[in-house]
Amino acid sequence: MTKISIFVTKFIQMKRIIGLMALVLMLNACDDGDLTVETISFEDVTAQKCSLNNVIYKIKGNEALFLEIPESYFVNDPTLPNTPRQLTISSSNKVIYRSYNGPVATDNVCATIPATTPVAVEEWTATSGIIQITTTPIVVANTTLTSGNATKITGYNHYIVLKNVTFSKPSGIQLYETFVFGYYKTNASNLPFAFDDLADKCASSNLVYNFSGSECLLLNIDPSFFPAAVGTQSGLISATNKVTYKLFTSGLNADYFCADPTPTTPVLAEEWNAVDGVTDVSGIIEVSTTTFGTGFQHTIHLKKVTFKKGNSTFYLGDDYLYGSFIN
């Protein structure tokens, strides 16, 4: 019985040793091939864009991260909450990471004939996953307007995140449930609002216009705002009392506004429509009428007006002097 007990004890010890050796071999195996885990992070690095193509890149020392997707996905309009723009990683929608044997610069990633140094020593290519883009406006105070509390949009931040992305790399594959590419900024069109206080009205319609260079601010409102009597008239912006800002690709002249049909040139670049008003709160049109010689001068103020294009908005201010005209 003693010999059997000794044999059983040694057998159990041997199984434990074999099990430990197998575990060590498995752990060593995990250091090679598909399960090697490395991390890359570019979230806090400023994104830049190549001028000759759609490549957006980030550079950090000897490393670079590239995103190549159609520029149309970086629309200058905010995305709705929890609804980012999405596209699938593919041979056309690329995400690539590279490490180099020395510091990398823009010429290494954007030049038509890249510099010979530094040399890329490792490359990861995304083979699957989803690219999500969430866009928000950059809204700042508009200090050029004296209407009070006015704002303007100077650009848009596009927050880029890769979901369930697989990178193919020399040592195998790298998986990320969420990989943050970070922010890419685009500039917004400058809306000058450089109007003087001299407006005009078309004789054949209800259109009142004020223009400067390639921009105009149009009022298509009820003629009761402009009585042949001294006093003040007010009303709300609505479907029948419209206020519209337009920016064109080239300069305007007075002949454009009252022509029928509307001329096809210059070409419209952007159009912003005033949001409908709320009684005693916002979107108010106020017209003060005084005598002027044998006629009447109508001075127009736009109070607490917000303009909207798509999902973008800006505030014209508490009290914006639109201008005056005589009839």
Secondary structure in CASP SS format (residue, H / E / C, confidence):
PFRMAT SS
TARGET T0000
AUTHOR 0000-0000-0000
METHOD secondary structure of the structure
MODEL  1
M C 1.00
T H 1.00
K H 1.00
I H 1.00
S H 1.00
I H 1.00
F H 1.00
V H 1.00
T H 1.00
K H 1.00
F H 1.00
I H 1.00
Q H 1.00
M H 1.00
K H 1.00
R H 1.00
I H 1.00
I H 1.00
G H 1.00
L H 1.00
M H 1.00
A H 1.00
L H 1.00
V H 1.00
L H 1.00
M H 1.00
L H 1.00
N H 1.00
A H 1.00
C C 1.00
D C 1.00
D C 1.00
G H 1.00
D H 1.00
L H 1.00
T C 1.00
V C 1.00
E C 1.00
T C 1.00
I C 1.00
S C 1.00
F C 1.00
E C 1.00
D C 1.00
V C 1.00
T C 1.00
A C 1.00
Q E 1.00
K E 1.00
C C 1.00
S C 1.00
L C 1.00
N C 1.00
N C 1.00
V E 1.00
I E 1.00
Y E 1.00
K E 1.00
I E 1.00
K E 1.00
G C 1.00
N C 1.00
E E 1.00
A E 1.00
L E 1.00
F E 1.00
L E 1.00
E E 1.00
I C 1.00
P C 1.00
E H 1.00
S H 1.00
Y H 1.00
F C 1.00
V C 1.00
N C 1.00
D C 1.00
P C 1.00
T C 1.00
L C 1.00
P C 1.00
N C 1.00
T C 1.00
P C 1.00
R E 1.00
Q E 1.00
L E 1.00
T E 1.00
I C 1.00
S C 1.00
S C 1.00
S C 1.00
N C 1.00
K E 1.00
V E 1.00
I E 1.00
Y E 1.00
R E 1.00
S E 1.00
Y E 1.00
N C 1.00
G C 1.00
P C 1.00
V C 1.00
A C 1.00
T H 1.00
D H 1.00
N H 1.00
V H 1.00
C H 1.00
A C 1.00
T C 1.00
I C 1.00
P C 1.00
A C 1.00
T C 1.00
T C 1.00
P C 1.00
V C 1.00
A E 1.00
V E 1.00
E E 1.00
E E 1.00
W E 1.00
T E 1.00
A E 1.00
T E 1.00
S E 1.00
G E 1.00
I E 1.00
I E 1.00
Q E 1.00
I E 1.00
T E 1.00
T E 1.00
T E 1.00
P E 1.00
I E 1.00
V E 1.00
V E 1.00
A E 1.00
N C 1.00
T C 1.00
T C 1.00
L C 1.00
T C 1.00
S C 1.00
G C 1.00
N C 1.00
A C 1.00
T E 1.00
K E 1.00
I E 1.00
T E 1.00
G E 1.00
Y E 1.00
N E 1.00
H E 1.00
Y E 1.00
I E 1.00
V E 1.00
L E 1.00
K E 1.00
N E 1.00
V E 1.00
T E 1.00
F E 1.00
S E 1.00
K E 1.00
P C 1.00
S C 1.00
G E 1.00
I E 1.00
Q E 1.00
L E 1.00
Y E 1.00
E E 1.00
T E 1.00
F E 1.00
V E 1.00
F E 1.00
G E 1.00
Y E 1.00
Y E 1.00
K E 1.00
T E 1.00
N E 1.00
A C 1.00
S C 1.00
N C 1.00
L C 1.00
P C 1.00
F C 1.00
A C 1.00
F C 1.00
D C 1.00
D C 1.00
L E 1.00
A C 1.00
D E 1.00
K E 1.00
C C 1.00
A C 1.00
S C 1.00
S C 1.00
N C 1.00
L E 1.00
V E 1.00
Y E 1.00
N E 1.00
F E 1.00
S E 1.00
G C 1.00
S C 1.00
E E 1.00
C E 1.00
L E 1.00
L E 1.00
L E 1.00
N E 1.00
I C 1.00
D C 1.00
P H 1.00
S H 1.00
F H 1.00
F C 1.00
P C 1.00
A C 1.00
A C 1.00
V C 1.00
G E 1.00
T E 1.00
Q E 1.00
S E 1.00
G E 1.00
L E 1.00
I C 1.00
S C 1.00
A C 1.00
T C 1.00
N C 1.00
K E 1.00
V E 1.00
T E 1.00
Y E 1.00
K E 1.00
L E 1.00
F E 1.00
T C 1.00
S C 1.00
G C 1.00
L C 1.00
N C 1.00
A C 1.00
D H 1.00
Y H 1.00
F H 1.00
C H 1.00
A C 1.00
D C 1.00
P C 1.00
T C 1.00
P C 1.00
T C 1.00
T C 1.00
P C 1.00
V C 1.00
L E 1.00
A E 1.00
E E 1.00
E E 1.00
W E 1.00
N E 1.00
A E 1.00
V C 1.00
D C 1.00
G C 1.00
V E 1.00
T C 1.00
D C 1.00
V C 1.00
S E 1.00
G C 1.00
I E 1.00
I E 1.00
E E 1.00
V E 1.00
S E 1.00
T E 1.00
T E 1.00
T E 1.00
F E 1.00
G C 1.00
T C 1.00
G E 1.00
F E 1.00
Q E 1.00
H E 1.00
T E 1.00
I E 1.00
H E 1.00
L E 1.00
K E 1.00
K C 1.00
V E 1.00
T E 1.00
F E 1.00
K E 1.00
K E 1.00
G C 1.00
N C 1.00
S E 1.00
T E 1.00
F E 1.00
Y E 1.00
L E 1.00
G E 1.00
D C 1.00
D C 1.00
Y E 1.00
L E 1.00
Y E 1.00
G E 1.00
S E 1.00
F E 1.00
I E 1.00
N C 1.00
END
